Amino acid sequence: MKVSITAKAILDDKLGKLTKDQVVDLPDHKANFYLTRGEAVQYQTKVVYQSPAPTVNVDKPKGRKTLKSLLSQTSELE
C-alpha cells in the first residue's frame, strides 16, 4: 500500500529514514500501523487531507464607533 509520510521522520527497519512528504510502498500491515499512529496518510493520485469545514464569519461591526453613534446611545439612556 502506498502511503505519504506526515511525521517529521520515521526510522523503518527495511527502508531506513523516511522523511515528511515522502511516498513509499509498504506492506499492508506496516502501512496500517503508521496510519493508525497518524504518521502517514494513504496515498492516491494526490494526498487528501481531512480538514474541518470552513467557518462562516458573522457580520460584525468593523472599526471604531463614531462619536455620533456614541452620543445617540447616551441620549437614549437619559
DSSP file (Angstrom, degrees, kcal/mol; ACC not computed):
  #  RESIDUE AA STRUCTURE BP1 BP2  ACC     N-H-->O    O-->H-N    N-H-->O    O-->H-N    TCO  KAPPA ALPHA  PHI   PSI    X-CA   Y-CA   Z-CA
    1    1 A M              0   0    0      0, 0.0    25,-2.7     0, 0.0     2,-0.4   0.000 360.0 360.0 360.0 134.6    0.0    0.0    0.0
    2    2 A K  E     +A   25   0A   0     41,-0.3    41,-2.4    23,-0.2     2,-0.3  -0.689 360.0 176.1 -85.7 133.5    1.3    3.4   -0.9
    3    3 A V  E     -AB  24  42A   0     21,-2.6    21,-2.3    -2,-0.4     2,-0.5  -0.941  26.9-135.6-133.1 156.3    1.4    6.0    1.9
    4    4 A S  E     -AB  23  41A   0     37,-3.0    37,-2.4    -2,-0.3     2,-0.3  -0.964  29.5-123.8-111.2 128.3    2.7    9.5    2.3
    5    5 A I  E     + B   0  40A   0     17,-2.4    16,-3.2    -2,-0.5    35,-0.3  -0.529  30.1 175.3 -75.8 130.9    4.6   10.2    5.4
    6    6 A T        +     0   0    0     33,-2.5    34,-0.2    -2,-0.3    -1,-0.1   0.579  54.1  88.3-109.6 -16.3    3.3   13.0    7.6
    7    7 A A  S    S-     0   0    0     32,-1.6     3,-0.2    12,-0.1    14,-0.1  -0.386  89.1-111.4 -77.3 161.6    5.6   12.8   10.6
    8    8 A K  S    S-     0   0    0      1,-0.3    12,-1.3    11,-0.1     2,-0.3   0.944  93.1 -16.4 -58.1 -48.9    8.9   14.6   10.6
    9    9 A A  E     -C   19   0B   0     10,-0.2     2,-0.4     2,-0.0    -1,-0.3  -0.971  57.9-164.2-158.9 143.2   10.9   11.4   10.3
   10   10 A I  E     -C   18   0B   0      8,-2.5     8,-3.4    -2,-0.3     2,-0.7  -0.996  17.1-140.6-128.8 135.3   10.3    7.7   10.8
   11   11 A L  E     -C   17   0B   0     -2,-0.4     2,-0.3     6,-0.2     6,-0.2  -0.870  23.6-167.5 -96.8 113.7   13.0    5.1   11.2
   12   12 A D  E  >  -C   16   0B   0      4,-3.3     4,-1.3    -2,-0.7    -2,-0.0  -0.780  24.1-134.9-102.2 145.0   12.0    2.0    9.3
   13   13 A D  T  4 S+     0   0    0     -2,-0.3    -1,-0.1     1,-0.2     4,-0.1   0.806 103.4  26.1 -69.7 -28.6   13.7   -1.4    9.7
   14   14 A K  T  4 S+     0   0    0      2,-0.1    -1,-0.2     1,-0.0    -3,-0.0   0.825 130.4  35.0 -99.7 -41.2   13.8   -2.1    6.0
   15   15 A L  T  4 S-     0   0    0      1,-0.3     2,-0.3     3,-0.0    -2,-0.1   0.570  92.8-144.3 -96.2  -9.9   13.7    1.4    4.3
   16   16 A G  E  <  +C   12   0B   0     -4,-1.3    -4,-3.3     2,-0.1     2,-0.5  -0.610  63.0   9.9  83.7-142.6   15.8    3.4    6.8
   17   17 A K  E     -C   11   0B   0     -2,-0.3     2,-0.5    -6,-0.2    -6,-0.2  -0.625  64.2-164.7 -81.2 123.7   14.8    7.0    7.5
   18   18 A L  E     -C   10   0B   0     -8,-3.4    -8,-2.5    -2,-0.5     2,-0.2  -0.935  11.8-157.9-106.9 127.7   11.5    8.1    6.0
   19   19 A T  E >   -C    9   0B   0     -2,-0.5     3,-1.7   -10,-0.2   -14,-0.3  -0.583  31.8 -70.7-105.8 167.3   11.0   11.9    5.9
   20   20 A K  T 3  S+     0   0    0    -12,-1.3   -14,-0.2     1,-0.3    -1,-0.1  -0.228 116.4  12.8 -57.5 139.8    7.9   14.1    5.7
   21   21 A D  T 3  S+     0   0    0    -16,-3.2     2,-0.4     1,-0.3    -1,-0.3   0.529  90.4 139.0  69.4  10.4    6.0   14.1    2.3
   22   22 A Q    <   -     0   0    0     -3,-1.7   -17,-2.4   -17,-0.2     2,-0.5  -0.704  46.7-142.1 -83.6 135.5    8.0   11.0    1.1
   23   23 A V  E     +A    4   0A   0     -2,-0.4     2,-0.3   -19,-0.2   -19,-0.2  -0.875  27.7 171.4-101.2 125.3    5.8    8.5   -0.7
   24   24 A V  E     -A    3   0A   0    -21,-2.3   -21,-2.6    -2,-0.5     2,-0.7  -0.951  33.7-128.9-134.2 152.6    6.7    4.8   -0.1
   25   25 A D  E     +A    2   0A   0     -2,-0.3   -23,-0.2   -23,-0.2    -2,-0.0  -0.909  38.4 174.9-102.2 114.6    5.1    1.5   -0.9
   26   26 A L        -     0   0    0    -25,-2.7    -2,-0.0    -2,-0.7     2,-0.0  -0.785  38.7 -91.2-117.4 157.8    4.8   -0.6    2.3
   27   27 A P     >  -     0   0    0      0, 0.0     4,-2.6     0, 0.0     3,-0.3  -0.363  46.5-110.0 -60.6 152.0    3.3   -4.0    3.2
   28   28 A D  H  > S+     0   0    0      1,-0.2     4,-2.7     2,-0.2     5,-0.2   0.874 115.4  52.0 -56.9 -43.0   -0.3   -3.6    4.3
   29   29 A H  H  > S+     0   0    0      1,-0.2     4,-1.4     2,-0.2    -1,-0.2   0.885 113.8  43.4 -65.0 -37.6    0.3   -4.4    7.9
   30   30 A K  H  > S+     0   0    0     -3,-0.3     4,-2.1     2,-0.2    -1,-0.2   0.880 113.1  51.9 -74.8 -37.9    3.1   -1.9    8.3
   31   31 A A  H  X S+     0   0    0     -4,-2.6     4,-2.3     1,-0.2    -2,-0.2   0.919 109.8  49.4 -63.0 -43.3    1.2    0.8    6.4
   32   32 A N  H  X S+     0   0    0     -4,-2.7     4,-2.6    -5,-0.2    -1,-0.2   0.864 107.6  55.8 -63.7 -35.6   -1.8    0.3    8.6
   33   33 A F  H  X S+     0   0    0     -4,-1.4     4,-1.4    -5,-0.2    -2,-0.2   0.939 111.5  42.0 -60.5 -48.5    0.5    0.6   11.7
   34   34 A Y  H  X>S+     0   0    0     -4,-2.1     5,-2.1     1,-0.2     6,-0.9   0.852 113.5  54.1 -68.6 -34.3    1.7    4.0   10.5
   35   35 A L  H ><5S+     0   0    0     -4,-2.3     3,-0.8     1,-0.2    -2,-0.2   0.923 108.6  47.7 -66.0 -44.0   -1.8    5.1    9.5
   36   36 A T  H 3<5S+     0   0    0     -4,-2.6    -1,-0.2     1,-0.2    -2,-0.2   0.821 110.8  51.8 -68.4 -29.6   -3.3    4.3   12.9
   37   37 A R  H 3<5S-     0   0    0     -4,-1.4    -1,-0.2    -5,-0.2    -2,-0.2   0.603 112.8-120.8 -80.0 -11.2   -0.4    6.2   14.7
   38   38 A G  T <<5S+     0   0    0     -3,-0.8    -3,-0.2    -4,-0.6    -2,-0.1   0.655  81.7 117.4  81.8  15.7   -1.1    9.2   12.5
   39   39 A E  S   <S+     0   0    0     -5,-2.1   -33,-2.5    -6,-0.2   -32,-1.6   0.498  77.3  24.4 -92.8  -4.8    2.5    9.2   11.0
   40   40 A A  E     -B    5   0A   0     -6,-0.9     2,-0.3   -35,-0.3   -35,-0.2  -0.981  63.3-146.0-152.5 159.2    1.2    8.6    7.4
   41   41 A V  E     -B    4   0A   0    -37,-2.4   -37,-3.0    -2,-0.3     2,-0.1  -0.946  39.5 -93.4-125.9 152.5   -1.8    9.1    5.2
   42   42 A Q  E     -B    3   0A   0     -2,-0.3     6,-0.5   -39,-0.2     2,-0.5  -0.422  41.6-136.1 -67.3 135.8   -2.9    6.8    2.4
   43   43 A Y        +     0   0    0    -41,-2.4   -41,-0.3   -19,-0.1     4,-0.1  -0.800  34.9 154.8 -98.6 129.6   -1.5    7.9   -1.0
   44   44 A Q  S    S-     0   0    0      2,-0.6     3,-0.1    -2,-0.5    -1,-0.0  -0.174  74.6 -47.4-121.0-139.5   -3.7    8.0   -4.0
   45   45 A T  S    S+     0   0    0      1,-0.2     2,-0.3    -2,-0.1    -2,-0.1   0.827 132.5   2.9 -67.8 -27.8   -3.1   10.2   -7.1
   46   46 A K  S    S-     0   0    0      2,-0.0    -2,-0.6     0, 0.0     2,-0.4  -0.971  91.6 -92.3-148.8 160.6   -2.6   13.1   -4.6
   47   47 A V        -     0   0    0     -2,-0.3     2,-0.6    -4,-0.1    -4,-0.1  -0.615  37.1-157.9 -78.6 128.8   -2.6   13.3   -0.9
   48   48 A V        -     0   0    0     -6,-0.5     2,-0.5    -2,-0.4    -6,-0.1  -0.938   3.2-159.5-112.2 116.8   -6.0   14.2    0.5
   49   49 A Y        -     0   0    0     -2,-0.6     2,-0.6    -8,-0.1    -8,-0.0  -0.809  17.3-130.7 -96.0 132.5   -6.1   15.8    4.0
   50   50 A Q        +     0   0    0     -2,-0.5    -2,-0.0     0, 0.0    -1,-0.0  -0.728  38.6 173.4 -80.1 118.5   -9.2   15.6    6.0
   51   51 A S        -     0   0    0     -2,-0.6     2,-0.0     1,-0.0    -2,-0.0  -0.922  34.3 -99.9-128.9 154.1   -9.9   19.1    7.2
   52   52 A P        -     0   0    0      0, 0.0     3,-0.1     0, 0.0    -1,-0.0  -0.315  49.4 -92.7 -68.3 154.7  -12.8   20.8    9.0
   53   53 A A        -     0   0    0      1,-0.1     2,-0.0    -2,-0.0     0, 0.0  -0.355  51.5 -95.1 -64.5 145.8  -15.3   22.7    7.1
   54   54 A P        -     0   0    0      0, 0.0     2,-0.2     0, 0.0    -1,-0.1  -0.347  42.4-116.6 -63.9 143.6  -14.5   26.4    6.8
   55   55 A T        -     0   0    0     -3,-0.1     2,-0.5     1,-0.1     0, 0.0  -0.504  21.9-120.7 -81.6 150.2  -16.3   28.6    9.4
   56   56 A V        -     0   0    0     -2,-0.2     2,-0.4     1,-0.0    -1,-0.1  -0.786  22.8-131.3 -92.9 128.9  -18.8   31.2    8.4
   57   57 A N        -     0   0    0     -2,-0.5     2,-0.3     1,-0.0    -1,-0.0  -0.660  16.7-138.6 -80.9 128.2  -17.9   34.7    9.5
   58   58 A V        -     0   0    0     -2,-0.4     2,-0.3     1,-0.1    -1,-0.0  -0.680  31.4-100.5 -84.2 138.8  -20.8   36.5   11.2
   59   59 A D        +     0   0    0     -2,-0.3    -1,-0.1     3,-0.0     3,-0.0  -0.435  49.7 179.2 -63.2 121.5  -21.2   40.1   10.2
   60   60 A K        -     0   0    0     -2,-0.3     2,-0.2    -3,-0.0    -3,-0.0  -0.914  37.3 -98.0-120.9 148.6  -19.6   42.2   12.9
   61   61 A P        -     0   0    0      0, 0.0     2,-0.3     0, 0.0     4,-0.1  -0.477  45.0-140.8 -64.4 136.4  -19.4   46.0   13.0
   62   62 A K        -     0   0    0     -2,-0.2    -3,-0.0     2,-0.1     0, 0.0  -0.761  50.9  -1.8-104.0 145.8  -15.9   46.9   11.9
   63   63 A G  S    S-     0   0    0     -2,-0.3     2,-0.2     2,-0.0     0, 0.0  -0.178  99.5 -31.6  79.5-169.2  -13.7   49.6   13.3
   64   64 A R        -     0   0    0      1,-0.1     2,-0.2     0, 0.0    -2,-0.1  -0.482  65.1-103.5 -85.4 155.3  -14.3   52.1   16.0
   65   65 A K        -     0   0    0     -2,-0.2     2,-0.1     1,-0.1    -1,-0.1  -0.527  39.5-117.5 -74.9 145.5  -17.7   53.6   16.8
   66   66 A T     >  -     0   0    0     -2,-0.2     4,-2.0     1,-0.1     5,-0.2  -0.411  18.4-115.2 -80.6 160.3  -18.2   57.1   15.6
   67   67 A L  H  > S+     0   0    0      1,-0.2     4,-2.5     2,-0.2     5,-0.2   0.865 116.3  57.5 -61.4 -36.7  -18.8   60.0   18.0
   68   68 A K  H  > S+     0   0    0      1,-0.2     4,-2.0     2,-0.2    -1,-0.2   0.913 107.5  46.0 -62.2 -44.0  -22.3   60.4   16.5
   69   69 A S  H  > S+     0   0    0      1,-0.2     4,-1.5     2,-0.2    -1,-0.2   0.862 112.4  51.3 -69.5 -34.1  -23.3   56.8   17.4
   70   70 A L  H  X S+     0   0    0     -4,-2.0     4,-1.6     2,-0.2    -2,-0.2   0.901 110.8  48.2 -67.5 -40.2  -21.8   57.1   20.9
   71   71 A L  H  X S+     0   0    0     -4,-2.5     4,-1.8     1,-0.2    -2,-0.2   0.869 109.0  53.2 -68.4 -35.8  -23.8   60.3   21.5
   72   72 A S  H  X S+     0   0    0     -4,-2.0     4,-1.2     1,-0.2    -1,-0.2   0.840 107.6  52.0 -69.0 -31.3  -27.0   58.8   20.2
   73   73 A Q  H  X S+     0   0    0     -4,-1.5     4,-1.1     2,-0.2    -1,-0.2   0.884 109.6  48.5 -70.1 -38.2  -26.6   55.9   22.7
   74   74 A T  H  X S+     0   0    0     -4,-1.6     4,-0.9     1,-0.2    -2,-0.2   0.848 108.5  53.6 -71.9 -33.0  -26.1   58.2   25.6
   75   75 A S  H  < S+     0   0    0     -4,-1.8    -1,-0.2     1,-0.2    -2,-0.2   0.803 105.3  55.0 -71.6 -28.1  -29.2   60.2   24.7
   76   76 A E  H  < S+     0   0    0     -4,-1.2    -1,-0.2     1,-0.2    -2,-0.2   0.827 104.5  54.5 -70.5 -31.8  -31.3   57.0   24.6
   77   77 A L  H  <        0   0    0     -4,-1.1    -1,-0.2     1,-0.2    -2,-0.2   0.773 360.0 360.0 -72.7 -27.2  -30.2   56.2   28.2
   78   78 A E     <        0   0    0     -4,-0.9    -1,-0.2    -3,-0.1    -2,-0.2   0.448 360.0 360.0 -80.3 360.0  -31.4   59.6   29.5
